[in-house]
């Protein structure tokens, strides 16, 4: 009976440690603040600013996948692929929706 409990305990530990969550959270905050600082202080022209924001968004997406969606885990790769597809759907929806809103907002 003791072996059964220790096995169940091991399964719960594979979800990530406090250290990995803190690192992911700090990186997410930094990748959010950097574009805000660049835009608010007018540090770059329009095109480099947009490219910088897109790069930060992609990096943040990767951080979210590795630190919070546990893409690195090998025990359940099917769930990892489903999480990746879901993340990509969300990403495409946000980008397409933002472009659509900006396009029709500029016309009116």
N, C-alpha and C positions, 0 to 999 in steps of 0.2 A: 504494500500500500504506500510505503514511503517513496518508492521509485515512481509511482504514478504521479504523486504530488510534485516531485522534483522535475519531472518531464513537463508537466503543465506550467511550472514556474519558468522553465527555460523558453517556452514558446512566447510568453509575455515579454521577456527581455529582448527579443529580437526586433521589437518595434522602434527602438532607438533609445539613446541615453539622453539624460538631461543636457550633457555637454554638447551633443550634436544638435539638439533643439535650440540651445542658446546660440551656438555658432550660426545656425541657419537664420535665426531671428535677427541677430546682429548684422549679418550680411544683407538680409532683406531690407533692413532699415537703412543701411549705408547705400544700397542700390536704389533706394527711393529718394533719399536726401540729395544725392549727387545731382540728378537731373533738376531737382527743384532749385538748388543753388545756382546751377549753370543758367537756368532760365530767368530766375529772379534778378541775377546780377548782370545779365546781358553779356556773358563771357564769350559767346561765339556768334557767328552769323546764323541766319535761319537754317540753311542746309546742314552745316555741321552739327547744329543743335538737334535737329531732327534725327540725324544719324546717331548721335550720342544717346539720345533718349531710346531709340530702337535697340541699340547695343545693350544698354542697361536693362531694358525690358527682357531681352533674350537671356541675359545673364541671370536675372531674377527668376525667370521661368526655370532655368536649369537648377538654380539653388532650391527652388520649391520642390522640384522633382526628386533631388537627391536627399535633401534633409527632412522633408515633411511627407512626401509620398513614398518614401523608401524604395526608390527605383533600384538601389544597389542590392536589395535582398534577393537571394537566389532560390529560396525555398518555394516561393509562389510566383514564378515568372509570369503566369497568365494574368494575375492581378496587377502586376507591374505594367504590363502592356496595356491593360484596360485603363489604368491610371494615366499612362502617357497619352493614350488616345483621347481620353476625357480632357486632359490638360490642353492638348492641341485644339480640340473643338472649342474650348473656352477661349483660347488665344485667338483663333481665327474669327470667332464671333465678336469678340471685343474689337479687334482691329477692323474688321469689315463694317461693324456697326458704327465705329468712330469715324471712319472714312465716309460712310453714307451720311451721317449726321452733319459732318463738316461740309460736305459737298452741297447738300440741300440748304444748309444754314447760310452759306455764302451767297446763294442765288437770291434768297429773299431779302 
